[in-house]
Amino acid sequence: MSDIVKRDMVKRWIRDDIRELSAYHVPDPGKMIKLDAMENPYLWPDEMKQQWLSQLADIPVNRYPDPSAAKLTKRLEQVMNVPEGMRSILGNGSDELIQIICMALAKPDSVVMAAEPTFVMYQMIARFTNMKYQGIPLDSEFQLDMEAMLEAIETHQPAVIFLAYPNNPTGNLFSQQDVKTIIEMAPGLVVVDEAYHAFAGHSFMPMLSDYDNLVVMRTVSKMGLAGLRLGILSGPDEWLSEFDKVRLPYNINVLTQFSAEFALEQQTDQICADREILKEAMTGLKNHQCSPFNSTSELIGS
Ligand SMILES: Cc1ncc(COP(=O)(O)O)c(C=O)c1O
């Protein structure tokens, strides 16, 4: 087949709007220090790496993974403080969760809204899924321009509004009250994307039960596990069970499921070990009228 024939076929069958796009380009940093993907710069200690490697060898790669990663989902819900009664699904990075949300909401003419500048995937995935995209500029302090946001909500009736909290690339938290007002005024879903929650002093996770149209998305990418590709979306079962229908089975591979559980276990082990060190240090302070009080795990065990 000649190149011209191939090009004609592609032109006939590939959507015009997809042909007009450029593929997402990640520049090679060469010898420069790579900061643009907001990765965590710290690697695991050698001892932890060796332990991980030795256990990795026993992973049955001949088998499909647990299709819904139930054990890991439960563990992540604990670590992320997902409120009781909420449901979660996992994604191959939160990128995949954004895609799942948009696929499920993409009725003809439905609108994705976000405050700009923000994470570029909201707009890109809106285009991939044939949704309309409305970006509303932030104000000069990088806060939500509430007048413009509320007017755009009224005009465009967005199916979904994405709010990165803290925002990327501006790095700030939006006013809590503004975000609450947007959730209250939105006719559709509001996704609070807490990719950087570990570095922020506030979260909307505890407010999931206060709103019927709020879901919270997080990722382990910025916590030093970007290579695993793992995100979590939590919220009311009514939304999450619909999103789960468009999630591909086995989307979290065995190596990721194992490695994330391993990392989370190590983290708790480390915190428990730190707690012992702190307890001993505090015991040494007894003369200064300080007596350590045993906390959760010991109380549960007793
Ligand atoms: C605000 C925001 N959301 C989501 C993501 C994507 O995270 P993941 O690596 O889980 O796909 C990023 C990555 O930079 C981000 O900045």
The ligand as an SDF file (V2000), in Angstrom:
LIG
                    3D

 16 16  0  0  0  0  0  0  0  0999 V2000
   -2.9180   18.0340   39.4590 C   0  0  0  0  0  0  0  0  0  0  0  0
   -2.4700   16.7090   38.9180 C   0  0  0  0  0  0  0  0  0  0  0  0
   -3.3710   15.7140   38.8320 N   0  0  0  0  0  0  0  0  0  0  0  0
   -3.0150   14.5200   38.3640 C   0  0  0  0  0  0  0  0  0  0  0  0
   -1.7350   14.2550   37.9380 C   0  0  0  0  0  0  0  0  0  0  0  0
   -1.4100   12.9120   37.3510 C   0  0  0  0  0  0  0  0  0  0  0  0
   -1.0270   12.0130   38.2990 O   0  0  0  0  0  0  0  0  0  0  0  0
   -0.6980   10.4990   37.9470 P   0  0  0  0  0  0  0  0  0  0  0  0
    0.7770   10.3850   37.9090 O   0  0  0  0  0  0  0  0  0  0  0  0
   -1.3240    9.7230   39.0480 O   0  0  0  0  0  0  0  0  0  0  0  0
   -1.3480   10.1670   36.6210 O   0  0  0  0  0  0  0  0  0  0  0  0
   -0.7510   15.2440   38.0130 C   0  0  0  0  0  0  0  0  0  0  0  0
    0.6230   14.9880   37.5600 C   0  0  0  0  0  0  0  0  0  0  0  0
    1.4580   15.8230   37.4610 O   0  0  0  0  0  0  0  0  0  0  0  0
   -1.1430   16.5110   38.5110 C   0  0  0  0  0  0  0  0  0  0  0  0
   -0.2660   17.5280   38.5750 O   0  0  0  0  0  0  0  0  0  0  0  0
  1  2  1  0
  2  3  1  0
  2 15  2  0
  3  4  2  0
  4  5  1  0
  5  6  1  0
  5 12  2  0
  6  7  1  0
  7  8  1  0
  8  9  2  0
  8 10  1  0
  8 11  1  0
 12 13  1  0
 12 15  1  0
 13 14  2  0
 15 16  1  0
M  END
$$$$
